[in-house]
Amino acid sequence: MEPAIKETSPIYKRKKKRKLKRDLKTRHLTMISLGGTIGTGLFLASGNTVHAAGPGGALVAFAIVGIMVYFLMTSLGEMAAHMPVAGSFSIYGEKFVDPAFGFALGWNYWYSWAVTIAAELSAIVLIMKFWFPDSPSALWSGLFLLIIFLLNALSVKSFGESEYWFSLIKVIAIIVFIGTGVLMIFGIMGGEAIGFKNFTVDDAPFNGGIMAILGVFMVVGFSFQGTELIGITAGESKEPAKTIPKAVNSVFWRILIFFILSILIIGLVIPYTTPDLAATDSVVKSPFTLLFERAGIAFAASVMNAIILTAILSAGNSGMYAAARMLWNLAERGHAPKFLGKLSKKGVPINALIATGLVGCLAFLSSLFGDGVVYVWLINAAGLSGFIAWLGIAISHYRFRRAYVAQGYDVNDLPYKAKWFPFAPLAAATLCTLIILGQNTDALFGGTIDWYGLLVSYISLPLFLILWFGYKYSKKTKVVSLKEMNVKKIKA
């Protein structure tokens, strides 16, 4: 037996430093979740959604996915408030489903965010070339990768504060956008009253019917990805039993105000037949820019360019944080190389941060293959992984609650109790599964099989299954029974 280490010894002090710092407050958690969510999906891709499905179709798609995300966040909030750990749903998948399932979820989520960072850096190139069209792509990718790396490397508090202010800029921009749109609808600003006439243009409000709505689910879902960051921050939040429920309860209102109202305003003010709405690679054609220009606001494109730049920085910043924490947790549990579990004196998983940043260097491929091409590749690769993570959250929560009751515990004793169980997690799991399987059916059933389209769209699914069943086969893991599941509360 090893001798006890005294609290005064240097070894004890070094070990004590090797912990994540619980320095994130409620305001940080709320804004971090916003920061990871509000990005290019809303500012650039939302116009394409309106163009493809019509104003009514886009609104329905955002509402359905928004409700699903709310269900998922309440599920995650219940588990995170009860068991606040940095690995979040990877650990929940391991504890409540199968160790192999948790292993695959962890690597899938790290991959999802690491690739998303590269996607956001590619988008930054598009933004900066609005001002500096002849500048090299690698310059901007490298500069902004360095910025988000340093913000994360300093301390979790510096990350939380930077994310708070990044997100605040986006929130203000969206509020101004919604307010301006309302004034234009009633003719108070930007000429004649628009009213609801754009909801009756051509085939509006539903262009293409139900199939068009299903066709935009993946893009809409990608716009919402990042709300699950609440679960990742649980391991570094102060009083998670109190702060996490507060952050989760605000999710619904964020979804309603920032996404649903924004899409409603776009559909009312800009006819869905407007060709510029179909573009996703130019700030000049962002629906936000188009609206401000129609309102007669000078320098609308430049102002929106700066705001979108902030949004991308914020999303990349949050992605770097989430990916590094997940990779660190995988190393802590022996699922990744041990050196990735190293913490700096400030409690930052520095090696995991470096490894994640190296994946972000995929953005430098922009200079080789063209800026817009790489961005589309990366977005497609990351989008499906996010839905797999959401599916894992729903399954884990369903089994956790069933085990919690089966072992004789009272759900009213939970720090936060998710509503509408079991309907909510089952509905979320069903919708996630449908979106995962049906995100690119045209590639399979469009007459001739589009192998390239299938590869780009579904690459994350076979990777996840290989990780899951490969680990299950090698380690001989089994599904955890409800009676044997460890559902005891973890003290923060």
C-alpha positions as CSV (number, residue, x, y, z in Angstrom):
1,M,0.0,0.0,0.0
2,E,1.3,3.4,-0.9
3,P,1.9,5.8,2.0
4,A,-0.6,8.7,2.4
5,I,0.5,12.0,0.9
6,K,0.4,14.9,3.4
7,E,-1.4,18.0,2.3
8,T,1.7,20.0,2.9
9,S,3.9,18.0,0.5
10,P,4.7,19.3,-3.0
11,I,3.3,16.2,-4.6
12,Y,-0.1,16.8,-3.0
13,K,-0.1,20.4,-4.2
14,R,0.8,19.3,-7.8
15,K,-2.0,16.8,-7.7
16,K,-4.4,19.3,-6.4
17,K,-3.7,21.6,-9.3
18,R,-4.6,18.9,-11.8
19,K,-8.3,19.7,-11.7
20,L,-10.6,21.7,-13.9
21,K,-11.4,25.0,-12.3
22,R,-15.1,25.7,-11.5
23,D,-15.0,29.3,-12.5
24,L,-18.0,29.5,-14.9
25,K,-21.0,31.4,-13.6
26,T,-24.6,31.3,-14.8
27,R,-24.1,34.3,-17.2
28,H,-21.2,32.5,-18.7
29,L,-23.1,29.3,-19.2
30,T,-26.0,31.1,-20.9
31,M,-23.8,33.0,-23.2
32,I,-21.5,30.0,-24.0
33,S,-24.6,28.0,-25.1
34,L,-25.6,31.0,-27.2
35,G,-22.1,31.4,-28.6
36,G,-21.8,27.8,-29.7
37,T,-25.2,28.0,-31.4
38,I,-25.5,31.4,-33.1
39,G,-23.1,31.3,-36.0
40,T,-23.0,31.0,-39.7
41,G,-26.0,28.7,-39.7
42,L,-28.3,31.5,-38.7
43,F,-26.5,34.5,-40.3
44,L,-25.6,32.9,-43.6
45,A,-27.5,29.6,-44.2
46,S,-30.9,30.7,-42.9
47,G,-31.7,32.5,-46.1
48,N,-31.1,29.3,-48.1
49,T,-33.6,27.5,-45.8
50,V,-36.3,30.1,-46.6
51,H,-35.5,29.9,-50.3
52,A,-35.7,26.1,-50.4
53,A,-38.8,25.5,-48.3
54,G,-40.6,28.8,-48.4
55,P,-41.1,31.1,-45.5
56,G,-43.7,28.9,-43.9
57,G,-41.7,25.7,-44.6
58,A,-38.6,27.2,-43.0
59,L,-40.6,28.3,-40.0
60,V,-42.0,24.8,-39.5
61,A,-38.6,23.2,-39.8
62,F,-37.0,25.6,-37.3
63,A,-40.0,25.2,-34.9
64,I,-39.8,21.3,-35.0
65,V,-36.1,21.2,-34.6
66,G,-36.3,23.9,-31.9
67,I,-38.8,21.8,-29.9
68,M,-36.6,18.8,-30.3
69,V,-33.5,20.7,-29.1
70,Y,-35.5,22.0,-26.1
71,F,-36.4,18.4,-25.2
72,L,-32.7,17.4,-25.5
73,M,-31.5,20.2,-23.4
74,T,-34.0,19.4,-20.6
75,S,-32.8,15.8,-20.8
76,L,-29.1,16.8,-20.6
77,G,-29.9,19.4,-17.9
78,E,-31.4,16.7,-15.7
79,M,-28.3,14.5,-16.0
80,A,-25.7,17.3,-15.8
81,A,-27.2,18.9,-12.7
82,H,-27.2,15.5,-11.0
83,M,-23.8,14.4,-12.4
84,P,-21.7,17.5,-13.3
85,V,-18.7,16.1,-15.2
86,A,-16.6,17.5,-18.0
87,G,-17.1,14.4,-20.2
88,S,-20.9,15.0,-20.0
89,F,-22.9,12.8,-22.3
90,S,-19.9,10.6,-23.2
91,I,-19.8,9.5,-19.6
92,Y,-23.6,9.3,-19.4
93,G,-23.5,7.0,-22.4
94,E,-20.9,4.9,-20.7
95,K,-22.8,4.7,-17.4
96,F,-26.4,4.5,-18.6
97,V,-26.1,2.5,-21.9
98,D,-22.9,0.7,-22.6
99,P,-19.2,1.6,-22.1
100,A,-18.6,1.1,-25.8
101,F,-21.5,3.5,-26.6
102,G,-19.9,6.2,-24.3
103,F,-16.5,5.6,-25.9
104,A,-17.9,6.2,-29.4
105,L,-20.0,9.2,-28.3
106,G,-16.9,10.9,-26.9
107,W,-14.7,10.5,-30.0
108,N,-17.7,11.4,-32.2
109,Y,-18.3,14.6,-30.3
110,W,-14.6,15.6,-30.3
111,Y,-14.4,15.0,-34.0
112,S,-17.6,17.0,-34.6
113,W,-16.3,20.1,-32.9
114,A,-12.7,19.8,-34.1
115,V,-14.0,19.7,-37.7
116,T,-16.5,22.5,-36.9
117,I,-13.5,24.7,-35.8
118,A,-11.9,24.0,-39.2
119,A,-15.2,24.9,-40.9
120,E,-15.5,28.1,-39.0
121,L,-11.9,29.1,-39.8
122,S,-12.7,28.5,-43.5
123,A,-15.8,30.7,-43.1
124,I,-13.5,33.4,-41.6
125,V,-11.5,33.4,-44.8
126,L,-14.7,34.2,-46.8
127,I,-15.6,37.0,-44.4
128,M,-12.1,38.6,-44.4
129,K,-11.9,38.5,-48.2
130,F,-14.9,40.8,-48.3
131,W,-12.5,43.5,-47.1
132,F,-9.2,42.1,-48.4
133,P,-10.1,40.1,-51.6
134,D,-6.5,39.5,-52.7
135,S,-5.1,38.3,-49.3
136,P,-3.9,34.7,-48.7
137,S,-6.4,32.4,-47.1
138,A,-3.8,30.9,-44.8
139,L,-3.1,34.3,-43.2
140,W,-6.6,34.7,-41.8
141,S,-7.1,31.0,-40.8
142,G,-3.8,31.0,-38.9
143,L,-4.4,34.3,-37.2
144,F,-7.9,33.5,-35.9
145,L,-6.9,29.9,-34.9
146,L,-4.1,31.5,-32.8
147,I,-6.7,33.9,-31.2
148,I,-9.2,31.2,-30.2
149,F,-6.3,29.0,-29.0
150,L,-4.9,31.7,-26.7
151,L,-8.4,32.6,-25.3
152,N,-8.8,28.9,-24.3
153,A,-5.2,28.4,-23.1
154,L,-5.1,31.3,-20.6
155,S,-7.8,29.9,-18.3
156,V,-11.5,28.8,-18.3
157,K,-12.4,32.2,-16.9
158,S,-10.8,34.0,-19.8
159,F,-12.7,31.7,-22.1
160,G,-16.0,32.4,-20.3
161,E,-15.5,36.1,-20.3
162,S,-14.5,36.3,-24.0
163,E,-17.5,34.1,-24.9
164,Y,-19.8,36.3,-22.9
165,W,-18.9,39.4,-24.8
166,F,-18.7,37.7,-28.2
167,S,-22.2,36.4,-27.6
168,L,-23.5,39.7,-26.4
169,I,-22.6,41.4,-29.7
170,K,-24.6,38.7,-31.6
171,V,-27.6,39.0,-29.3
172,I,-27.7,42.8,-29.8
173,A,-27.4,42.3,-33.5
174,I,-30.3,39.9,-33.7
175,I,-32.5,42.1,-31.5
176,V,-31.8,45.1,-33.8
177,F,-32.5,42.9,-36.8
178,I,-35.9,41.7,-35.4
179,G,-36.8,45.3,-34.4
180,T,-35.9,46.7,-37.8
181,G,-37.9,44.0,-39.5
182,V,-41.0,44.7,-37.5
183,L,-40.7,48.4,-38.4
184,M,-40.4,47.5,-42.1
185,I,-43.4,45.2,-41.9
186,F,-45.6,48.0,-40.7
187,G,-44.1,50.6,-43.0
188,I,-42.5,52.7,-40.2
189,M,-39.0,52.2,-41.8
190,G,-37.8,51.5,-45.3
191,G,-40.8,52.6,-47.4
192,E,-44.2,51.1,-47.8
193,A,-45.7,48.6,-45.3
194,I,-44.8,45.1,-46.4
195,G,-47.4,43.3,-44.2
196,F,-47.8,39.6,-45.0
197,K,-47.7,39.7,-48.8
198,N,-44.4,37.8,-49.0
199,F,-46.2,34.8,-47.4
200,T,-48.4,34.6,-50.5
201,V,-45.8,35.1,-53.3
202,D,-45.9,32.2,-55.8
203,D,-46.0,28.9,-53.9
204,A,-45.5,30.6,-50.5
205,P,-45.7,29.9,-47.6
206,F,-44.8,26.3,-48.4
207,N,-42.6,25.8,-51.4
208,G,-42.1,22.1,-52.2
209,G,-44.4,20.8,-49.5
210,I,-43.4,18.3,-46.8
211,M,-40.3,17.0,-48.8
212,A,-38.8,20.5,-48.9
213,I,-39.3,20.8,-45.1
214,L,-37.6,17.5,-44.6
215,G,-34.8,18.5,-47.0
216,V,-33.8,21.5,-44.8
217,F,-33.8,19.7,-41.5
218,M,-30.0,18.9,-41.6
219,V,-29.1,22.6,-42.2
220,V,-31.6,23.7,-39.6
221,G,-30.2,21.2,-37.1
222,F,-26.6,22.4,-37.8
223,S,-27.8,25.9,-36.9
224,F,-28.9,24.7,-33.5
225,Q,-25.8,22.6,-32.7
226,G,-23.9,24.0,-29.8
227,T,-26.8,24.2,-27.3
228,E,-25.5,21.0,-25.7
229,L,-22.4,22.9,-24.6
230,I,-24.3,23.4,-21.3
231,G,-23.5,19.7,-20.5
232,I,-19.8,20.1,-21.3
233,T,-19.5,23.2,-19.0
234,A,-21.0,21.3,-16.1
235,G,-17.6,20.1,-14.9
236,E,-16.3,23.7,-14.6
237,S,-19.4,25.6,-13.5
238,K,-20.0,27.0,-10.0
239,E,-22.8,25.3,-8.1
240,P,-24.0,23.2,-11.2
241,A,-27.1,22.1,-9.4
242,K,-28.3,25.7,-9.5
243,T,-26.6,27.2,-12.5
244,I,-27.3,24.5,-15.0
245,P,-31.1,24.4,-14.5
246,K,-31.2,28.2,-14.9
247,A,-29.2,28.0,-18.2
248,V,-31.4,25.1,-19.5
249,N,-34.7,27.0,-18.7
250,S,-33.5,29.9,-20.8
251,V,-33.0,27.6,-23.9
252,F,-36.6,27.7,-24.9
253,W,-36.8,31.5,-25.0
254,R,-33.5,31.8,-26.8
255,I,-34.8,29.4,-29.5
256,L,-38.1,31.3,-29.8
257,I,-36.6,34.8,-29.9
258,F,-33.3,34.3,-31.8
259,F,-34.2,31.6,-34.3
260,I,-38.0,31.5,-34.8
261,L,-38.5,35.2,-34.9
262,S,-35.4,35.8,-37.1
263,I,-36.8,33.3,-39.7
264,L,-40.3,34.8,-39.4
265,I,-38.8,38.3,-40.1
266,I,-36.8,37.0,-43.1
267,G,-39.8,35.3,-44.6
268,L,-42.0,38.4,-44.1
269,V,-39.6,41.0,-45.4
270,I,-37.7,39.2,-48.2
271,P,-39.6,37.2,-50.9
272,Y,-38.4,33.6,-50.8
273,T,-37.9,33.7,-54.6
274,T,-35.1,36.2,-54.1
275,P,-32.0,34.5,-55.8
276,D,-29.5,36.0,-53.3
277,L,-31.2,34.0,-50.5
278,A,-29.8,30.8,-52.0
279,A,-26.2,31.9,-51.4
280,T,-24.4,30.7,-48.3
281,D,-20.9,31.9,-49.0
282,S,-21.2,35.7,-49.1
283,V,-22.0,38.2,-46.4
284,V,-23.4,40.5,-49.2
285,K,-26.1,37.9,-49.7
286,S,-26.8,37.2,-46.0
287,P,-30.5,37.7,-45.3
288,F,-29.5,40.0,-42.4
289,T,-27.5,42.2,-44.9
290,L,-30.3,42.1,-47.4
291,L,-32.8,43.3,-44.8
292,F,-30.7,46.1,-43.5
293,E,-30.0,47.3,-47.1
294,R,-33.8,47.3,-47.8
295,A,-34.2,49.4,-44.6
296,G,-31.8,52.0,-46.1
297,I,-29.1,51.4,-43.5
298,A,-25.7,52.6,-44.9
299,F,-22.7,50.2,-44.8
300,A,-25.1,47.3,-44.0
301,A,-22.8,44.8,-45.6
302,S,-19.7,46.0,-43.7
303,V,-21.6,46.1,-40.4
304,M,-23.0,42.6,-40.8
305,N,-19.6,41.4,-41.9
306,A,-18.1,42.5,-38.6
307,I,-21.0,40.9,-36.7
308,I,-20.7,37.6,-38.6
309,L,-17.0,37.7,-38.0
310,T,-17.7,37.9,-34.2
311,A,-20.2,35.1,-34.5
312,I,-17.7,32.8,-36.2
313,L,-15.0,33.6,-33.6
314,S,-17.5,32.9,-30.9
315,A,-18.5,29.5,-32.4
316,G,-14.9,28.6,-33.0
317,N,-14.0,29.6,-29.4
318,S,-16.8,27.5,-28.0
319,G,-15.9,24.6,-30.2
320,M,-12.3,24.7,-29.1
321,Y,-13.4,24.6,-25.5
322,A,-15.9,21.7,-26.0
323,A,-13.5,19.5,-28.1
324,A,-10.6,20.0,-25.7
325,R,-12.6,19.1,-22.7
326,M,-14.0,16.0,-24.3
327,L,-10.6,14.8,-25.5
328,W,-9.2,15.5,-22.0
329,N,-11.9,13.4,-20.5
330,L,-11.3,10.6,-22.9
331,A,-7.7,10.5,-21.9
332,E,-8.7,10.6,-18.2
333,R,-10.8,7.5,-18.7
334,G,-8.1,5.7,-20.7
335,H,-9.9,6.1,-24.0
336,A,-7.2,8.4,-25.5
337,P,-3.4,8.7,-25.2
338,K,-2.4,9.5,-21.6
339,F,-0.5,12.7,-22.5
340,L,-3.8,14.3,-23.6
341,G,-4.9,14.3,-20.0
342,K,-2.3,16.9,-18.9
343,L,-3.7,20.1,-17.3
344,S,-1.8,23.4,-17.1
345,K,-1.4,25.3,-13.8
346,K,-4.6,27.1,-14.7
347,G,-6.5,23.9,-15.0
348,V,-6.7,23.9,-18.8
349,P,-6.2,20.7,-20.8
350,I,-3.4,22.1,-22.8
351,N,-2.3,19.0,-24.8
352,A,-5.9,18.3,-25.7
353,L,-6.2,21.9,-26.8
354,I,-3.1,21.6,-29.0
355,A,-4.4,18.4,-30.6
356,T,-7.7,20.0,-31.3
357,G,-6.0,23.1,-32.8
358,L,-4.0,20.8,-35.2
359,V,-7.3,19.5,-36.6
360,G,-8.4,23.1,-37.0
361,C,-5.5,23.4,-39.4
362,L,-7.7,21.6,-41.9
363,A,-8.9,25.1,-42.7
364,F,-5.6,25.7,-44.5
365,L,-6.8,23.4,-47.2
366,S,-8.9,26.4,-48.3
367,S,-5.8,27.8,-50.0
368,L,-5.4,24.5,-52.0
369,F,-9.0,23.7,-53.0
370,G,-10.8,27.0,-53.0
371,D,-12.5,28.6,-50.0
372,G,-16.1,27.7,-50.5
373,V,-15.4,24.1,-51.5
374,V,-13.6,23.2,-48.3
375,Y,-16.3,25.0,-46.2
376,V,-19.0,22.8,-47.7
377,W,-17.0,19.6,-47.1
378,L,-16.3,20.4,-43.5
379,I,-19.9,21.5,-42.7
380,N,-21.3,18.2,-44.1
381,A,-18.7,16.2,-42.2
382,A,-19.6,17.9,-38.9
383,G,-23.3,18.2,-39.3
384,L,-24.2,14.5,-38.9
385,S,-21.9,14.0,-35.9
386,G,-23.9,16.6,-34.0
387,F,-27.1,14.7,-34.5
388,I,-25.4,11.5,-33.4
389,A,-24.4,13.3,-30.2
390,W,-28.0,14.5,-29.7
391,L,-29.3,10.9,-30.2
392,G,-26.8,9.7,-27.6
393,I,-28.2,12.3,-25.1
394,A,-31.8,11.2,-25.6
395,I,-31.0,7.5,-25.2
396,S,-28.8,8.1,-22.1
397,H,-31.5,10.2,-20.4
398,Y,-34.3,7.7,-21.1
399,R,-32.2,4.9,-19.5
400,F,-31.0,7.1,-16.6
401,R,-34.5,8.0,-15.6
402,R,-35.8,4.5,-15.9
403,A,-32.9,3.2,-13.7
404,Y,-33.3,6.0,-11.2
405,V,-36.9,5.0,-10.6
406,A,-36.2,1.2,-10.8
407,Q,-33.6,1.6,-8.0
408,G,-36.2,3.2,-5.7
409,Y,-35.2,6.9,-6.0
410,D,-37.7,9.7,-6.1
411,V,-37.4,11.9,-9.3
412,N,-38.6,14.9,-7.2
413,D,-35.2,14.8,-5.4
414,L,-33.3,15.5,-8.6
415,P,-31.8,19.1,-8.7
416,Y,-33.5,19.5,-12.1
417,K,-36.4,17.3,-13.4
418,A,-36.9,17.2,-17.2
419,K,-40.6,17.5,-18.2
420,W,-42.7,15.3,-20.4
421,F,-40.8,12.0,-19.7
422,P,-40.7,9.6,-21.5
423,F,-42.3,11.4,-24.5
424,A,-39.6,14.1,-24.7
425,P,-36.5,11.9,-25.0
426,L,-38.3,9.3,-27.2
427,A,-39.6,12.0,-29.6
428,A,-36.1,13.6,-29.8
429,A,-34.5,10.3,-30.4
430,T,-37.0,9.4,-33.2
431,L,-36.5,12.7,-35.0
432,C,-32.7,12.6,-34.7
433,T,-32.8,9.1,-36.2
434,L,-35.0,10.2,-39.1
435,I,-32.8,13.2,-39.8
436,I,-29.6,11.1,-39.7
437,L,-30.9,8.4,-42.1
438,G,-32.7,10.8,-44.4
439,Q,-30.3,13.7,-44.7
440,N,-29.4,12.9,-48.3
441,T,-31.8,10.4,-49.7
442,D,-31.5,12.1,-53.2
443,A,-27.9,10.7,-53.4
444,L,-29.3,7.1,-53.0
445,F,-32.7,7.3,-54.7
446,G,-32.2,10.0,-57.3
447,G,-32.0,7.7,-60.2
448,T,-28.3,7.0,-60.2
449,I,-26.4,6.6,-56.9
450,D,-24.3,9.6,-56.1
451,W,-21.4,7.9,-54.3
452,Y,-19.6,11.2,-53.6
453,G,-22.8,12.7,-52.1
454,L,-23.2,9.6,-49.9
455,L,-19.6,9.8,-48.7
456,V,-19.7,13.5,-47.9
457,S,-23.2,13.2,-46.2
458,Y,-22.9,10.0,-44.2
459,I,-19.1,9.6,-43.5
460,S,-19.7,10.2,-39.7
461,L,-22.2,7.4,-39.4
462,P,-19.9,4.4,-40.3
463,L,-17.1,6.0,-38.3
464,F,-19.4,6.1,-35.2
465,L,-20.5,2.5,-35.7
466,I,-16.9,1.3,-36.2
467,L,-15.9,3.0,-32.9
468,W,-18.9,1.6,-31.1
469,F,-18.8,-2.0,-32.2
470,G,-15.0,-2.1,-32.5
471,Y,-14.6,-1.1,-28.8
472,K,-17.5,-3.4,-27.8
473,Y,-15.8,-6.4,-29.6
474,S,-12.3,-5.7,-28.2
475,K,-13.4,-5.0,-24.6
476,K,-16.4,-7.4,-24.5
477,T,-18.6,-4.7,-23.0
478,K,-22.3,-5.3,-22.3
479,V,-25.4,-3.0,-22.0
480,V,-25.6,-1.9,-18.4
481,S,-28.7,-3.2,-16.6
482,L,-31.1,-0.8,-14.9
483,K,-30.6,-2.4,-11.5
484,E,-26.7,-2.3,-11.8
485,M,-26.5,1.2,-13.2
486,N,-24.7,3.8,-11.0
487,V,-27.1,6.7,-10.7
488,K,-25.8,8.2,-7.5
489,K,-25.4,12.0,-7.4
490,I,-21.9,13.4,-7.9
491,K,-20.9,16.3,-5.7
492,A,-19.5,19.3,-7.5
